[in-house]
Amino acid sequence: MQEKGAKPAPKTWSGRFSEPVAQRVLRYTASVGFDQRLAPYDIQGSIAHARMLAKQRIISAEDLADIERGMAQIGQEIESGQFKWSLELEDVHLNIERRLTELVGDAGKRLHTARSRNDQVATDVRLFLREGLDTIGGLVKRLQGVLLDVAEPHAASIMPGFTHLQVAQPVTFGHHLLAYVAMLDRDRGRFADCRKRLNRLPLGAGALAGTTYPIDREVVAQALGFDGICENSLDAVSDRDFAIEFCAAAALLMTHLSRLSEELIIWMSQPFGFIRLADQFCTGSSMMPQKKNPDVPELVRGKTGRVNGHLVALLTLMKAQPLAYNKDNQEDKEPLFDTVDTLTDTLIIYAEMLASLQVDSAKMRAQAERGYATATDLADYLVKRGLPFRDAHETVALAVRHAEAQKKDLSQLSLAELQGFSRAIAPDVFDVLNIEGSVAARSHPGGTAPEQVRLAIKAARARLAQESPQ
């Protein structure tokens, strides 16, 4: 920031005003404290803009050479931490422009020809988020690969499947993890769709109405890797759909990871004991020496609320803005930046945590034998022997009530006891009441049978291998 006692630099727009901005207002309205992270994208966009201006003979080749030289030095100063940021200059754009003018003189003043900070910041934010989307998409894909690595050796490891957090039917642990692979597939698809709509160039829209200079927006779009230009100048400078869409997709991703985190927390608890998390992802208690707390999954649950809040903040920010640009839009950056940072850190740590996951298959299988998990299999058995499903359902419900009174599982009842509920029951019923037989019987695409889980893992790996990086 500006050194103490230094004379404030005049504003680029100060000619219209008869008195300076109050210091409290200056602090309140300045964004340089957080938008300086847009500096690399601001430099990138400025160079592309300058090259187009030179190509169109709006500025000279000498001016372009000076601008490129100055921007290269500014980039080095920022990267090395030597760049002096000034609160008086409000934002990243004016700070860079002022330093450029100090370095190269009038050429720096000519850079802003045919553009406004409105289309400039819209371009910078899109460049920032596009890079963030590419990083996040790759990290989601990596996490899917880790999930597949954990699922594969457990394609036949039986665990209880739950509805309402009550034991419902036996499934395999590998099948359970594949549900999250499917969720992450949709998440990556949403990020990819967001990137497509984001990847349009606002630069050239000016403040709101375009420019009178003979610019070539397509040249700039191509230089910056955009698929095309924003077609309407008013929309180009005021649109933040791309940021909202990203935050919505981010909230869904965090919701999926929060659900998995909740399950990891439950599975790690002593009553379950299905899994163990590596010590590096847990902490202890300051009072209870026996504790090993699942801090990372718990924080993922907490940070999901943070990301959801950013989505609501951006929606609320935009809900009543008339066209075109308004100062309100300055408030888009901190929620957006924090969402990108939160997702990036979460995905990296989550992949590392799952890669070190230890699974107790024996405990999972033992739990699957509780709660009458094969009751539905018995009902299906009766249906195949001619009973209407509703009658079969009632028959099995009575059998479960009897087994509960006897403190036995259905598979522990005698043949005579079972036949007391239906004459259709034969000695082969115990093949159905066996949990291995239960999961093996569900051998269709999407089912939990081990052979289907292995096929699903193979297909998922093939899809990930075919998808080229963005």
Secondary structure in CASP SS format (residue, H / E / C, confidence):
PFRMAT SS
TARGET T0000
AUTHOR 0000-0000-0000
METHOD secondary structure of the structure
MODEL  1
M C 1.00
Q C 1.00
E C 1.00
K C 1.00
G C 1.00
A C 1.00
K C 1.00
P C 1.00
A C 1.00
P C 1.00
K C 1.00
T C 1.00
W C 1.00
S H 1.00
G H 1.00
R H 1.00
F C 1.00
S C 1.00
E C 1.00
P C 1.00
V C 1.00
A C 1.00
Q H 1.00
R H 1.00
V H 1.00
L H 1.00
R H 1.00
Y H 1.00
T H 1.00
A C 1.00
S C 1.00
V H 1.00
G H 1.00
F H 1.00
D H 1.00
Q H 1.00
R H 1.00
L H 1.00
A H 1.00
P H 1.00
Y H 1.00
D H 1.00
I H 1.00
Q H 1.00
G H 1.00
S H 1.00
I H 1.00
A H 1.00
H H 1.00
A H 1.00
R H 1.00
M H 1.00
L H 1.00
A H 1.00
K H 1.00
Q C 1.00
R C 1.00
I C 1.00
I C 1.00
S C 1.00
A H 1.00
E H 1.00
D H 1.00
L H 1.00
A H 1.00
D H 1.00
I H 1.00
E H 1.00
R H 1.00
G H 1.00
M H 1.00
A H 1.00
Q H 1.00
I H 1.00
G H 1.00
Q H 1.00
E H 1.00
I H 1.00
E H 1.00
S H 1.00
G C 1.00
Q C 1.00
F C 1.00
K C 1.00
W C 1.00
S C 1.00
L H 1.00
E H 1.00
L H 1.00
E C 1.00
D C 1.00
V H 1.00
H H 1.00
L H 1.00
N H 1.00
I H 1.00
E H 1.00
R H 1.00
R H 1.00
L H 1.00
T H 1.00
E H 1.00
L H 1.00
V H 1.00
G C 1.00
D H 1.00
A H 1.00
G H 1.00
K H 1.00
R H 1.00
L C 1.00
H C 1.00
T C 1.00
A C 1.00
R C 1.00
S C 1.00
R H 1.00
N H 1.00
D H 1.00
Q H 1.00
V H 1.00
A H 1.00
T H 1.00
D H 1.00
V H 1.00
R H 1.00
L H 1.00
F H 1.00
L H 1.00
R H 1.00
E H 1.00
G H 1.00
L H 1.00
D H 1.00
T H 1.00
I H 1.00
G H 1.00
G H 1.00
L H 1.00
V H 1.00
K H 1.00
R H 1.00
L H 1.00
Q H 1.00
G H 1.00
V H 1.00
L H 1.00
L H 1.00
D H 1.00
V H 1.00
A H 1.00
E H 1.00
P H 1.00
H H 1.00
A C 1.00
A C 1.00
S C 1.00
I E 1.00
M E 1.00
P E 1.00
G E 1.00
F E 1.00
T E 1.00
H C 1.00
L C 1.00
Q E 1.00
V E 1.00
A E 1.00
Q E 1.00
P E 1.00
V E 1.00
T E 1.00
F H 1.00
G H 1.00
H H 1.00
H H 1.00
L H 1.00
L H 1.00
A H 1.00
Y H 1.00
V H 1.00
A H 1.00
M H 1.00
L H 1.00
D H 1.00
R H 1.00
D H 1.00
R H 1.00
G H 1.00
R H 1.00
F H 1.00
A H 1.00
D H 1.00
C H 1.00
R H 1.00
K H 1.00
R H 1.00
L H 1.00
N C 1.00
R E 1.00
L E 1.00
P C 1.00
L C 1.00
G C 1.00
A C 1.00
G C 1.00
A C 1.00
L C 1.00
A C 1.00
G C 1.00
T C 1.00
T C 1.00
Y C 1.00
P C 1.00
I C 1.00
D C 1.00
R H 1.00
E H 1.00
V H 1.00
V H 1.00
A H 1.00
Q H 1.00
A H 1.00
L C 1.00
G C 1.00
F C 1.00
D C 1.00
G E 1.00
I E 1.00
C C 1.00
E C 1.00
N C 1.00
S H 1.00
L H 1.00
D H 1.00
A H 1.00
V H 1.00
S H 1.00
D C 1.00
R C 1.00
D H 1.00
F H 1.00
A H 1.00
I H 1.00
E H 1.00
F H 1.00
C H 1.00
A H 1.00
A H 1.00
A H 1.00
A H 1.00
L H 1.00
L H 1.00
M H 1.00
T H 1.00
H H 1.00
L H 1.00
S H 1.00
R H 1.00
L H 1.00
S H 1.00
E H 1.00
E H 1.00
L H 1.00
I H 1.00
I H 1.00
W H 1.00
M H 1.00
S C 1.00
Q C 1.00
P C 1.00
F C 1.00
G C 1.00
F C 1.00
I E 1.00
R E 1.00
L C 1.00
A C 1.00
D H 1.00
Q H 1.00
F H 1.00
C C 1.00
T E 1.00
G C 1.00
S C 1.00
S C 1.00
M C 1.00
M C 1.00
P C 1.00
Q C 1.00
K C 1.00
K C 1.00
N E 1.00
P C 1.00
D H 1.00
V H 1.00
P H 1.00
E H 1.00
L H 1.00
V H 1.00
R H 1.00
G H 1.00
K H 1.00
T H 1.00
G H 1.00
R H 1.00
V H 1.00
N H 1.00
G H 1.00
H H 1.00
L H 1.00
V H 1.00
A H 1.00
L H 1.00
L H 1.00
T H 1.00
L H 1.00
M H 1.00
K C 1.00
A C 1.00
Q C 1.00
P C 1.00
L C 1.00
A C 1.00
Y C 1.00
N C 1.00
K H 1.00
D H 1.00
N H 1.00
Q H 1.00
E H 1.00
D H 1.00
K H 1.00
E H 1.00
P H 1.00
L H 1.00
F H 1.00
D H 1.00
T H 1.00
V H 1.00
D H 1.00
T H 1.00
L H 1.00
T H 1.00
D H 1.00
T H 1.00
L H 1.00
I H 1.00
I H 1.00
Y H 1.00
A H 1.00
E H 1.00
M H 1.00
L H 1.00
A H 1.00
S C 1.00
L C 1.00
Q E 1.00
V E 1.00
D C 1.00
S H 1.00
A H 1.00
K H 1.00
M H 1.00
R H 1.00
A H 1.00
Q H 1.00
A H 1.00
E C 1.00
R C 1.00
G C 1.00
Y C 1.00
A C 1.00
T C 1.00
A H 1.00
T H 1.00
D H 1.00
L H 1.00
A H 1.00
D H 1.00
Y H 1.00
L H 1.00
V H 1.00
K H 1.00
R C 1.00
G C 1.00
L C 1.00
P C 1.00
F H 1.00
R H 1.00
D H 1.00
A H 1.00
H H 1.00
E H 1.00
T H 1.00
V H 1.00
A H 1.00
L H 1.00
A H 1.00
V H 1.00
R H 1.00
H H 1.00
A H 1.00
E H 1.00
A H 1.00
Q H 1.00
K C 1.00
K C 1.00
D C 1.00
L H 1.00
S H 1.00
Q H 1.00
L C 1.00
S C 1.00
L H 1.00
A H 1.00
E H 1.00
L H 1.00
Q H 1.00
G C 1.00
F C 1.00
S C 1.00
R C 1.00
A C 1.00
I C 1.00
A C 1.00
P C 1.00
D C 1.00
V H 1.00
F H 1.00
D H 1.00
V H 1.00
L H 1.00
N C 1.00
I H 1.00
E H 1.00
G H 1.00
S H 1.00
V H 1.00
A H 1.00
A C 1.00
R C 1.00
S C 1.00
H C 1.00
P C 1.00
G C 1.00
G C 1.00
T C 1.00
A C 1.00
P H 1.00
E H 1.00
Q H 1.00
V H 1.00
R H 1.00
L H 1.00
A H 1.00
I H 1.00
K H 1.00
A H 1.00
A H 1.00
R H 1.00
A H 1.00
R H 1.00
L H 1.00
A H 1.00
Q H 1.00
E C 1.00
S C 1.00
P C 1.00
Q C 1.00
END
